[in-house]
Amino acid sequence: MTQRPTVVIIGAGFSGLLTALHLAAQPDGPRVRLIERAGRFGRGTAYSTANPDHLLNVRVANMSAFPDQPDHFTGWLARHGGWSSQGGFVTRGVYGDYLQDLLREALETVGADRLLLEQDEAVEIHRAPAGGWRVRLALGRELEADAVVLAAGVLKPAAPAGLDPALLASPRYRADPWAAADDLPADALDVLLIGSGMTMVDVALSLATPDRRLRAISRRGLSPRAHAPVASRPPEAPPSGSPRALLAWVRARAEEADWREAVDDLRPHVRRIWQGWSPRERGAFLRHVRPWWDVHRHRLAPSVARQLAAMTRTRDLTVRAGEIVSLSPVGDRIEVMWRPRGGQALRRLTVGAVVNCSGVRGDIRQTGDRLLRRLLDQGLIRGDALRLGLEVDAASRPMDREGLVHDGFYAVGPLTRGGVWENTAVPDIRLQAADVAAHLADALRSDKKAA
């Protein structure tokens, strides 16, 4: 076993777990050390929820962890009880059970000496003098590795504009939307949700009570659309082209069939299309099309959409388009000054609590994550030009301050959106995890032969 190279994977959510499983499945593959600071191996934030209203936003038929085994998840469901499906959608907690089962099977198959689980926080990565890498953990240990994979997952949303620093320590302001329902003050019966996307939907479902009123504000006031009641037909490949040409194609296809089919036709080709666009074209897409793409591409299970519609009808949830200008504490309330979209006059709103649901942080330069902050300071990583995450090459290797990549250093998951755009959902991440594992294993075998 000492002759096997070692790969350290930092983060044991979906991205890190899948990369580890692909490496462990290779008989001549490396030893893998999977580092997770939260202690939830295999679930991550997305699949740790026990809320029965938190459904997957992709049908079970497309949720296999392995792109070459499309029936893997549905086969697992057939062998396990204790779950129910709502129109082809199961809860995210059930999917977390599936991922932990995959981890258990891998440990039983390859053994704990080839797949090691480390509950700790990686706080520093640097090159070893004799080659390879060293990873320092918060408890003081240093791990030697032939390769390192960053799989940090989804970073917390950026702080909203105009946030009074005094609110950061207040229980009435929640910077972490995924912990918002745990212990809001009992008198917080009117809550502002900043953002109106998928994160807002999760938080709204978690916070909903008969006597609570929720208000969401986002720049355009757009909320996710619903999936069709049944799965769509097989996709049709879109042509290559500029963002304007692709938008015209989607509109034309939507006139021929359901708009969902037109959007789904694009899904398998998003990475190719994105990588074929110039920086200027990518920027134009983000400025003009992204909000509309997000709400049509990342859709709700029909039953969740019905719940949301019912909350909107009863005004338990209202969604407005506008811009937050300031958030300030006023006694046991929070004063919100905001400007409706298209207007100039400010409006004042007072609420009992505020939850930041503005979505995935993109600008890595603003991160508060200790490891990423350290890597930025070292110059081992840099943000991409469009502030979506890390700048990576075609093999998912982070670029350093000078635009160079380093052998044995990779990144997977949402951190790499700048290189592939769509990389927050299972169908996209599973492809990247398999590609990175294959590329990494080949590189390590080549290094071993050369030695």
C-alpha positions in Angstrom: 0.0 0.0 0.0 2.9 2.4 0.6 3.7 2.2 -3.1 0.3 3.8 -4.0 0.2 7.5 -4.5 -2.0 9.5 -2.2 -4.7 12.0 -3.3 -6.2 14.4 -0.7 -9.7 15.6 -1.5 -10.9 18.6 0.5 -14.6 18.5 0.9 -16.9 15.5 1.1 -20.1 16.7 -0.4 -21.3 15.5 -3.7 -18.3 16.8 -5.7 -15.6 15.5 -3.5 -17.4 12.2 -2.7 -17.9 11.3 -6.4 -14.3 12.1 -7.3 -13.2 9.9 -4.4 -15.5 7.0 -5.5 -14.2 7.1 -9.0 -10.6 7.0 -7.8 -11.3 4.2 -5.3 -13.0 2.1 -7.9 -9.8 1.7 -9.9 -7.9 -1.4 -8.7 -4.6 0.2 -9.3 -5.8 3.6 -8.2 -4.4 5.8 -5.5 -5.1 6.0 -1.8 -7.7 8.7 -1.1 -7.9 10.8 2.0 -11.3 12.6 2.1 -11.2 15.7 4.4 -14.5 17.1 5.7 -14.7 19.8 8.3 -18.5 19.4 9.0 -18.3 15.7 9.6 -21.1 14.9 7.1 -19.4 12.6 4.7 -21.3 12.2 1.5 -24.3 14.5 2.2 -22.9 18.0 2.1 -25.3 20.9 2.8 -27.7 20.1 -0.1 -28.6 16.6 1.0 -28.5 16.9 4.8 -32.0 18.4 5.1 -34.7 16.3 6.7 -37.5 18.6 5.6 -40.0 16.5 3.6 -40.8 19.6 1.5 -37.2 19.8 0.2 -37.5 17.8 -3.0 -34.8 17.3 -5.6 -35.3 19.6 -8.6 -34.3 16.9 -11.0 -36.3 13.7 -11.6 -35.0 10.5 -10.2 -34.3 9.1 -13.7 -31.5 11.7 -14.2 -30.0 11.5 -10.7 -27.6 8.6 -11.0 -24.3 9.4 -9.4 -22.5 7.7 -12.4 -23.0 9.1 -15.9 -22.2 5.6 -17.4 -24.9 3.9 -15.2 -28.1 6.0 -15.8 -30.3 3.5 -13.8 -28.1 3.4 -10.7 -30.2 5.6 -8.5 -33.5 4.2 -9.6 -32.1 0.7 -9.0 -31.1 1.8 -5.5 -34.6 3.2 -4.8 -36.1 -0.2 -5.9 -34.0 -2.0 -3.4 -34.7 0.4 -0.5 -37.9 1.3 1.3 -39.0 4.3 3.4 -39.3 6.8 0.6 -42.1 8.2 -1.6 -42.1 10.0 -4.9 -44.0 13.1 -5.9 -44.3 13.1 -9.6 -40.9 11.5 -10.1 -39.2 13.6 -7.5 -37.9 12.4 -4.1 -36.6 14.3 -1.1 -33.1 15.5 -0.9 -32.7 13.6 2.3 -33.3 10.4 0.5 -30.7 11.3 -2.0 -28.3 11.9 0.9 -29.0 8.3 2.1 -28.1 7.1 -1.4 -24.8 8.9 -1.3 -23.9 7.6 2.1 -24.8 4.1 0.9 -22.3 4.6 -2.0 -19.6 5.6 0.6 -20.3 2.6 2.8 -20.1 0.2 -0.2 -16.8 1.8 -1.3 -15.3 1.4 2.2 -16.4 -2.2 2.4 -15.0 -2.9 -1.1 -11.7 -1.2 -1.1 -11.1 -1.0 2.6 -10.5 1.9 5.0 -6.7 1.8 4.2 -7.4 3.0 0.6 -10.3 5.4 1.4 -9.7 7.3 4.6 -12.2 9.7 6.1 -10.7 12.6 8.0 -13.0 14.9 10.0 -11.0 18.1 10.2 -10.5 21.4 8.3 -7.8 21.9 5.7 -6.3 25.3 6.3 -3.3 25.4 4.1 -1.9 23.7 1.0 1.7 24.2 -0.3 4.2 22.4 -2.5 6.5 19.9 -0.8 10.2 20.5 -1.2 10.7 17.1 -2.8 7.7 17.3 -5.0 4.0 16.7 -4.4 1.9 18.6 -1.8 1.4 19.1 1.9 -2.0 19.8 3.4 -2.1 21.3 6.9 -5.2 20.6 9.0 -6.7 22.7 11.7 -5.8 20.3 14.4 -2.1 20.6 13.5 -1.4 17.5 11.4 0.2 17.7 8.0 -0.7 15.2 5.2 1.6 14.5 2.3 0.0 14.0 -1.0 0.9 13.4 -4.6 -2.2 15.3 -5.7 -4.9 17.6 -4.1 -8.5 18.2 -5.2 -10.4 21.2 -4.0 -14.1 20.3 -3.6 -15.3 23.1 -1.3 -18.9 23.1 -2.6 -21.2 26.0 -2.4 -19.8 29.1 -0.7 -22.1 31.2 1.5 -23.9 34.2 -0.2 -22.1 37.6 -0.3 -23.2 40.2 2.3 -25.9 42.4 0.9 -25.2 46.1 0.1 -25.8 48.5 2.9 -25.6 45.9 5.7 -25.0 47.6 9.0 -22.1 45.7 10.7 -24.0 45.6 13.9 -26.4 43.1 12.3 -23.7 40.5 11.7 -23.9 39.4 15.4 -27.7 39.7 15.6 -29.9 36.5 15.7 -32.2 38.5 13.5 -29.9 38.5 10.5 -28.9 35.1 8.9 -26.0 35.1 6.5 -26.3 31.3 6.2 -29.6 30.6 4.6 -29.3 26.8 5.1 -29.4 27.3 8.9 -32.1 30.0 8.9 -34.9 27.9 10.2 -33.0 26.5 13.2 -33.5 29.3 15.8 -35.0 32.5 14.4 -36.4 34.6 17.3 -39.9 33.5 18.2 -41.3 37.0 17.5 -39.9 37.1 14.0 -43.3 36.7 12.3 -42.4 38.9 9.3 -39.2 37.9 7.6 -37.4 39.4 4.6 -35.7 37.0 2.2 -33.0 38.6 0.1 -33.2 36.8 -3.3 -36.0 34.9 -5.1 -34.3 31.9 -6.6 -33.9 28.2 -5.5 -32.4 29.1 -2.1 -35.3 31.4 -1.3 -37.7 28.6 -2.1 -36.0 26.2 0.3 -35.9 28.8 3.1 -39.6 29.8 2.5 -40.7 26.2 2.8 -38.6 25.8 6.0 -39.9 29.0 7.6 -43.6 28.7 6.6 -46.0 28.8 9.5 -49.7 29.8 9.7 -48.8 33.2 11.4 -45.6 34.1 9.6 -45.4 36.4 6.5 -42.4 36.1 4.2 -41.3 38.9 1.8 -38.7 38.3 -0.9 -36.9 41.0 -2.8 -34.5 40.5 -5.8 -33.4 42.6 -8.6 -35.9 41.3 -11.1 -38.4 39.5 -8.9 -38.0 36.3 -10.9 -38.8 32.9 -9.2 -38.0 29.4 -10.5 -40.5 27.9 -12.9 -42.0 24.4 -12.5 -41.1 21.2 -14.3 -43.7 19.8 -16.6 -46.0 17.2 -15.0 -44.2 14.4 -17.0 -40.7 14.0 -18.3 -40.1 15.6 -21.7 -39.1 13.9 -25.0 -35.5 13.0 -25.8 -33.5 16.1 -26.4 -32.5 17.6 -29.8 -29.0 18.9 -30.2 -28.8 22.7 -30.5 -26.5 24.4 -33.0 -23.3 26.3 -32.0 -23.5 30.1 -32.0 -23.4 33.3 -30.1 -25.6 34.0 -27.1 -28.0 35.9 -29.4 -28.2 33.1 -31.9 -28.8 30.5 -29.1 -31.5 32.6 -27.6 -33.3 32.9 -31.0 -33.0 29.1 -31.4 -34.5 28.5 -27.9 -37.4 30.9 -28.7 -38.1 29.1 -32.0 -38.0 25.7 -30.4 -40.3 26.9 -27.6 -42.9 27.9 -30.2 -42.8 24.4 -31.6 -43.1 22.6 -28.2 -43.1 23.2 -24.5 -40.4 25.7 -23.5 -39.0 23.2 -21.0 -38.1 20.9 -23.9 -36.2 23.7 -25.6 -34.2 24.5 -22.4 -33.5 20.8 -21.7 -32.2 20.4 -25.3 -29.4 22.7 -24.3 -28.5 21.0 -21.1 -26.0 18.4 -22.4 -24.2 21.0 -24.5 -23.9 23.9 -22.1 -20.2 23.2 -21.3 -19.3 23.0 -25.0 -21.3 26.1 -25.8 -19.8 28.1 -22.9 -16.2 27.2 -23.7 -16.8 28.1 -27.3 -17.9 31.7 -26.4 -15.4 34.6 -26.2 -15.1 36.4 -22.9 -17.2 39.2 -24.3 -20.0 36.8 -25.3 -19.9 35.2 -21.9 -20.2 38.6 -20.2 -23.2 39.5 -22.5 -24.9 36.3 -21.5 -24.4 37.0 -17.8 -25.6 40.6 -18.0 -28.7 40.1 -20.2 -29.8 36.4 -20.1 -28.6 34.8 -16.9 -31.5 35.7 -14.6 -34.0 34.3 -17.2 -31.8 31.2 -17.8 -31.6 30.5 -14.1 -35.4 30.4 -13.5 -36.1 28.4 -16.6 -33.2 26.0 -16.3 -33.3 25.3 -12.5 -36.9 24.3 -12.0 -39.1 23.2 -9.2 -40.8 19.9 -8.7 -44.5 20.4 -9.6 -45.6 19.8 -6.0 -43.2 22.4 -4.7 -44.3 24.8 -7.3 -47.9 24.3 -6.2 -47.0 24.9 -2.5 -45.2 28.1 -3.5 -48.2 29.3 -5.6 -50.5 28.6 -2.7 -48.3 30.7 -0.3 -48.3 33.5 -2.9 -52.1 33.5 -3.3 -52.6 33.7 0.5 -49.9 36.4 0.6 -47.9 34.3 3.1 -45.1 34.9 0.6 -44.8 38.0 -1.6 -42.0 38.5 -4.2 -41.0 42.0 -5.3 -38.4 43.3 -7.8 -36.1 45.9 -6.4 -32.7 46.7 -4.9 -31.8 46.6 -1.2 -30.2 49.9 -0.2 -29.6 49.4 3.5 -30.3 47.1 6.5 -30.1 48.6 10.0 -31.1 47.4 13.5 -33.9 49.5 15.1 -34.7 48.1 18.6 -35.8 44.5 18.1 -36.6 45.1 14.4 -34.6 45.5 11.2 -35.2 48.6 9.1 -34.9 47.9 5.3 -34.6 50.6 2.8 -35.2 49.4 -0.8 -35.9 50.8 -4.2 -38.5 49.1 -6.5 -37.2 48.2 -9.9 -37.6 51.0 -12.4 -38.3 53.6 -9.7 -36.2 56.2 -7.9 -38.0 56.7 -4.6 -36.9 54.6 -1.6 -39.4 52.5 0.4 -39.1 51.7 4.0 -39.9 48.2 5.4 -39.4 46.9 9.0 -39.2 43.2 9.7 -38.4 40.8 12.5 -35.6 39.0 10.7 -33.7 38.9 7.4 -32.3 35.9 5.7 -29.7 36.2 2.9 -30.9 33.9 0.1 -29.0 35.7 -2.7 -27.4 32.4 -3.9 -24.0 31.1 -4.6 -21.1 33.5 -3.9 -19.2 34.0 -7.2 -16.4 36.4 -6.6 -13.8 34.2 -4.9 -11.8 37.3 -3.9 -14.5 38.1 -1.4 -14.5 34.7 0.3 -14.3 34.3 4.0 -13.2 30.6 3.7 -9.9 30.2 5.5 -8.3 27.8 3.0 -9.4 29.7 -0.1 -8.3 33.0 1.4 -4.9 31.5 2.1 -4.5 30.1 -1.4 -5.4 33.5 -2.8 -2.8 35.2 -0.6 -0.2 32.6 -1.7 -1.1 33.1 -5.4 -1.9 29.4 -5.9 -5.4 30.3 -7.2 -7.1 33.3 -8.7 -10.7 34.3 -9.6 -12.0 34.1 -13.1 -12.6 37.3 -15.0 -16.4 37.1 -14.7 -16.3 36.5 -11.0 -18.0 33.1 -11.1 -15.4 31.2 -9.1 -11.9 30.0 -9.7 -10.1 30.3 -13.1 -9.4 26.7 -14.2 -8.0 25.1 -17.4 -9.8 22.5 -19.5 -8.6 19.7 -17.1 -10.1 21.6 -14.1 -6.7 22.6 -12.7 -6.7 26.0 -10.9 -4.6 28.7 -12.4 -2.3 30.6 -10.2 -1.6 34.3 -10.0 0.5 34.2 -13.1 -1.9 32.1 -15.1 0.0 28.9 -14.7 -1.3 25.5 -13.6 0.4 23.0 -11.2 0.6 19.3 -11.7 -1.4 17.4 -9.2 -3.7 20.3 -8.2 -7.4 20.1 -9.3 -10.8 21.6 -8.4 -14.3 20.2 -8.9 -17.8 21.4 -8.3 -19.3 24.9 -8.1 -15.9 26.5 -7.6 -15.2 25.9 -11.3 -18.2 27.5 -12.8 -16.1 30.1 -14.6 -14.7 27.3 -16.8 -17.9 25.3 -17.5 -20.8 27.6 -16.4 -23.4 25.0 -15.3 -21.8 23.1 -12.4 -24.1 23.2 -9.4 -26.5 20.2 -10.2 -25.8 16.5 -10.1 -26.0 15.8 -13.8 -23.2 18.4 -14.4 -21.0 17.7 -11.5 -21.0 13.9 -12.0 -19.4 14.3 -15.4 -16.7 16.6 -14.1 -15.9 14.3 -11.2 -15.5 11.3 -13.5 -13.3 13.4 -15.9 -11.1 14.7 -13.1 -10.7 11.3 -11.5 -9.7 9.7 -14.9 -7.3 12.6 -15.7 -5.7 12.4 -12.3 -5.3 8.6 -12.2 -3.6 8.7 -15.7 -1.3 11.5 -14.5 -0.3 9.5 -11.4 0.3 6.3 -13.4 2.5 8.3 -15.8 4.5 9.8 -12.9 5.0 6.3 -11.4 6.3 4.9 -14.6 8.6 7.9 -15.1 10.0 7.3 -11.6 
